Amino acid sequence: MHGKAISREKKLKQTVKELKGQIRDLRNRLFGKKSEKKSSSKDEGKPESSDPKRPRGQQPGSKGHGRTDRPDLSQEKESVNFPEVPVCSKCGDANVADESKEAENIEVEVKAYKRRIIRCFMKKSCSCRGVANTITAPMPPKVIAKSPYGISIWEAVLLSKYRYC
C-alpha cells in the first residue's frame, strides 16, 4: 500500500507541476512584455491631457486619399444594354442613345482582374414633363453597394474562411 501511495503521489506531483507550468505560461501571455511600445513624444514627463486639442482621425473638410488605383490588374470590358428599348412612360416615344457610363468592379477568377462595365444610357426624345431626361442601364448586382469588390471576391473570402475554420 505504501508503494501505491508513493506512485500516486509522484503522479499527482507531476500533474501539479504541469498545471503550474500552464498557469505560468498563461500569466506570461496575459501580463508579460507587450509587443506595443509607447511612442516617445516631445511631452515626455508631462501627464497626458484628457481633452486633446482636436479630435483624432481624419478631420472634417480635409481631402481624403480616395480609392486605391490598381493599374497592375488586367481588364475585361463588358457591355450592359437595356433588354428592350426603353420608351417614355407617358407618350410611348422611344428614347435616344446618348453616352455610356463606366463602373469598375474587382473580381477574382483564379487571378484578379478589373471588370469594366460600360452601361448605356439614353435621353428622351419627346418633350413630356415629369419623366426623367436620361435613363441608364442597371448595374449588375453587388453584395455591398458602392464597393469596388464584386461577388466573386466575397464568395472566395467566405469559402476560404469556412474552409480554414
C-alpha positions in Angstrom: 0.0 0.0 0.0 2.9 2.3 0.8 4.3 1.7 -2.8 0.9 2.6 -4.3 0.7 5.7 -2.2 4.2 6.8 -3.3 3.5 6.2 -7.0 0.1 8.1 -6.7 1.9 11.0 -5.0 4.5 11.1 -7.8 1.7 11.2 -10.4 0.0 14.0 -8.5 3.2 16.0 -8.2 3.8 15.6 -11.9 0.2 16.8 -12.6 0.7 19.8 -10.3 4.0 20.7 -12.0 2.3 20.6 -15.4 -0.6 22.7 -14.3 1.7 25.3 -12.6 3.6 25.5 -15.9 0.4 26.1 -17.8 -0.6 28.8 -15.3 2.9 30.4 -15.7 2.6 30.4 -19.5 -0.9 31.9 -19.4 0.2 34.6 -17.0 3.2 35.5 -19.2 0.8 35.7 -22.2 -1.5 38.0 -20.3 0.8 40.1 -18.2 4.2 39.6 -19.9 6.1 42.0 -22.1 3.9 43.8 -24.6 4.7 44.0 -28.3 3.3 47.5 -28.4 5.5 50.2 -27.1 4.6 53.7 -26.2 6.0 56.1 -28.8 8.3 58.8 -27.5 6.9 62.3 -27.8 8.0 65.8 -27.1 5.9 65.9 -24.0 7.8 63.2 -22.1 7.4 63.6 -18.4 4.2 65.6 -18.7 0.9 63.9 -17.9 -1.4 63.4 -20.9 -4.3 65.8 -21.1 -7.7 64.1 -21.1 -9.0 66.5 -23.8 -7.0 66.6 -27.0 -6.8 69.9 -29.0 -8.6 68.3 -31.9 -10.4 65.0 -32.5 -8.4 62.0 -33.7 -8.7 60.7 -37.2 -9.4 62.5 -40.5 -10.5 66.0 -39.9 -13.8 67.3 -41.3 -13.2 69.2 -44.6 -9.7 67.6 -45.2 -9.1 66.0 -48.6 -9.0 62.2 -48.4 -6.8 59.9 -50.5 -9.6 58.3 -52.5 -9.8 54.8 -53.7 -6.6 52.9 -54.3 -5.9 52.6 -58.0 -4.9 49.1 -59.2 -3.1 49.5 -62.5 -1.4 46.1 -62.4 -4.7 44.2 -62.8 -5.8 43.2 -66.3 -9.2 44.5 -67.5 -12.1 42.8 -69.2 -14.7 45.1 -70.8 -18.3 44.1 -70.6 -21.2 46.0 -72.0 -24.6 46.2 -70.3 -27.5 47.2 -72.5 -31.2 47.5 -72.0 -33.2 44.3 -72.5 -35.5 46.3 -74.7 -35.5 49.9 -75.9 -37.0 52.0 -73.1 -39.9 54.2 -74.0 -41.5 57.3 -72.4 -44.0 56.2 -69.8 -46.4 58.9 -70.8 -46.4 59.2 -74.6 -44.6 56.0 -75.6 -41.8 57.6 -77.7 -38.6 55.7 -77.8 -35.6 57.2 -76.0 -32.4 58.1 -77.9 -29.0 56.6 -77.2 -26.7 59.3 -75.8 -23.5 58.2 -74.0 -22.1 55.5 -71.8 -21.2 55.4 -68.1 -18.4 53.2 -66.8 -18.0 51.5 -63.4 -15.3 49.2 -62.2 -15.6 46.0 -60.1 -12.7 43.9 -58.9 -13.4 40.2 -59.4 -11.5 37.0 -58.7 -11.2 34.2 -61.2 -8.1 32.2 -60.4 -6.4 35.6 -60.7 -7.8 39.0 -60.0 -8.8 41.4 -62.8 -10.8 44.5 -63.2 -14.2 44.1 -64.7 -15.0 47.3 -66.6 -18.8 47.6 -67.1 -20.0 50.0 -69.8 -23.6 50.9 -69.3 -25.7 52.6 -71.9 -27.8 55.5 -71.1 -30.4 57.2 -73.3 -32.1 60.6 -73.5 -35.7 61.0 -74.0 -36.7 62.1 -77.5 -40.1 63.6 -76.5 -40.9 66.8 -74.6 -43.1 65.2 -71.9 -42.7 66.6 -68.4 -42.5 64.6 -65.3 -40.3 61.9 -66.9 -36.6 61.6 -66.3 -34.4 63.1 -69.1 -31.9 60.2 -69.1 -32.3 56.5 -68.4 -29.3 54.4 -67.5 -29.0 50.6 -67.9 -29.0 48.9 -64.5 -25.7 47.9 -62.8 -25.1 44.2 -62.2 -25.9 43.3 -58.6 -23.3 43.7 -55.8 -23.1 42.4 -52.3 -22.2 45.8 -50.8 -23.4 48.9 -52.7 -20.7 51.3 -53.9 -18.0 48.7 -53.0 -15.3 48.1 -55.7 -15.3 44.4 -55.0 -17.5 42.0 -56.9 -19.5 39.0 -55.9 -16.6 36.6 -56.7 -14.3 38.2 -54.2 -16.9 37.9 -51.4 -17.5 34.3 -52.4 -13.8 33.5 -52.3 -13.4 35.2 -48.9 -16.4 33.4 -47.3 -15.4 30.0 -48.8 -11.8 30.3 -47.6 -13.0 31.5 -44.2 -15.2 28.5 -43.6 -12.6 26.1 -45.2 -9.9 27.1 -42.7 -12.1 27.3 -39.6 
